[in-house]
């Protein structure tokens, strides 16, 4: 038996007496001159789900690594199940399961081979392998996919496999760093149910997340900012402090993007988002409601108070969101109307061998519209995007951008669009500045015009301090800013954004959507894919893809109405997404049953 396995046995037999699953006392962590964690104290209870939230760079991952005993604190102490992270690191490794943000699955190994590898690394006795694998595969519902290469699993399946590997030794504490990033709502819901089952068995789970609806469902929340914990406690308590400060302007008679911009520029408003055909706003503490009532009268909207959400409290605690004015949109010349349809695809199909990635996709996107493409992982969204951008040739069908056929006028059509790829169209061997220069050169900028445009992007996206760094070394929020700057370098009339805010905190996401809303008001057409269902609310229309087909196409409010029950509360976009997918699954199951009979 390995020493690690012996440690796990010893720990299980004689754990120190402690009521806490994790106890953090006056912890600081420095990396050179950078103080990542500052005098943090917190406690995690057994059998509870603790959410760890905060903006990019708040210190969440560093705190996770401290709890996993992967790094030592510069000051203070961390204990897990009563064991000190410095003295008893090996015991903690046996007691705690850790799933990092970029989980180390071996993509050229099958799912089963990954499980066997992690069983070996964690010192699991060979006679326990079969029983353990059967338990984990049943729990994660991965039994049908054991022979599939990890690299060919969907995003949701990869996260489930990562969760299974982290749970290999039945840990007392499970540390999950952003487990749902890039995962569709259906898979996210399944992950959530799995973790809830674990806490029901007494396991302590710490779940770092940028989805604030997830944080709202946790038993307790640790909200971090700039290396400190700003709030510790039940999420509902923080939200309740905003009672009578959250409002909704329903059905304004002016463009809702303009209404949001005007609301965010009011001194009394600290945050605002679009919600279907409405605008939701949060007032600053001690601010009166005269300004928002005045705006409601001007735009002929119905103003009504709404229950505060944890997200409202999160943004308020961090000082509020960005203003409603996009600097880049303000400097952009309005797009000249060249026709009512900016993007069109007709029976767009793409096959990879016998696999059909997209099956006769057809839709039109009007100029100046935000068109959302939603769907589970593997539904065909990114493949559709690549064909519409001229990056992938369709097996059949046609795609047009600004009236140009991507099959016959590819170069001319590409000059009309900007593309921000799901995994960043940035070059890691080049610095941030060199990426900007390369993008400017591709689009024909030279001399003074090139210098001016690059300087403008550096100023707008606040990139100056990172110009010498590789994109791979940038904080995620700034990597996203750099990618968007490159996509907008030539002021394209059509912008394709493939999951542009995946993994980014809510403040940065609001900043992105301020730019997107401002660009659309200047006539730019935006196509976007996202797994954030609150972002789908910003879209004018949404196409829901599933199993390579478009299964629904409507406004966000229209999609929600299709699944709303009589007299029931308005469903969320996430609920509408899941129910529409379930409806297709039920029809397919019924069809298969008939064929079998």
Number of C-alpha atoms within 10 A of each C-alpha: 9 13 11 18 18 14 18 22 14 12 18 14 9 8 12 12 9 13 13 16 22 23 21 20 15 15 21 21 23 13 9 7 6 8 14 20 26 18 15 19 17 16 17 23 21 21 20 21 25 26 28 27 27 28 22 22 17 19 23 28 19 18 24 22 17 21 29 26 25 17 16 20 22 14 15 15 20 26 25 27 25 19 23 18 23 17 12 15 20 18 26 29 22 24 24 26 24 26 24 18 15 12 18 11 20 14 15 13 16 20 28 20 17 23 25 19 15 19 21 14 11 19 19 19 12 11 8 10 16 10 9 19 19 12 14 20 20 12 14 18 14 18 15 9 15 16 12 16 17 24 15 13 18 17 19 24 21 21 26 25 25 25 24 25 26 24 22 22 21 16 20 24 29 25 25 26 22 22 27 28 22 20 23 24 23 20 20 21 15 15 21 16 11 16 19 17 14 19 18 14 12 14 22 27 28 27 26 26 24 24 21 20 13 18 25 19 17 22 16 23 26 25 23 25 20 17 21 21 23 15 18 19 16 19 25 18 13 21 19 14 13 20 13 14 21 22 20 23 27 19 17 20 12 12 12 23 22 16 22 24 19 16 28 25 15 16 12 19 26 23 29 26 25 22 22 24 19 23 23 22 24 28 27 19 13 8 13 13 15 10 16 22 15 11 18 21 13 13 17 15 20 14 20 13 15 15 14 20 19 23 19 25 24 24 19 20 14 15 13 20 21 20 21 25 19 20 16 19 20 14 10 13 11 16 19 11 14 10 10 13 18 23 22 20 21 15 16 22 24 24 13 9 7 6 9 16 20 27 20 17 19 16 14 15 21 17 23 23 21 23 24 28 26 27 27 24 23 19 20 24 26 20 20 23 21 17 22 26 24 21 13 13 19 22 15 14 17 21 26 24 26 22 15 19 18 22 16 10 13 16 12 14 20 19 16 17 24 23 23 23 19 16 12 18 15 23 14 14 12 17 19 28 21 16 23 25 20 16 22 22 14 12 13 10 19 14 8 9 12 19 13 13 17 21 15 17 21 21 12 15 17 14 19 14 8 19 18 13 16 19 25 15 13 15 13 19 20 20 20 26 22 29 23 24 25 23 23 21 22 19 22 18 26 29 25 23 23 23 21 23 26 22 22 21 20 20 20 20 20 21 18 20 19 23 19 23 26 23 28 22 19 18 18 27 27 27 20 22 25 23 25 23 19 18 21 26 22 26 23 19 22 25 22 22 23 22 18 22 21 22 14 17 16 15 21 24 21 15 22 21 13 14 18 17 10 6 6 7 8 14 17 18 22 19 16 22 23 18 17 20 19 13 12 14 13 12 11 12 12 12 12 11 10 9 8 7 6
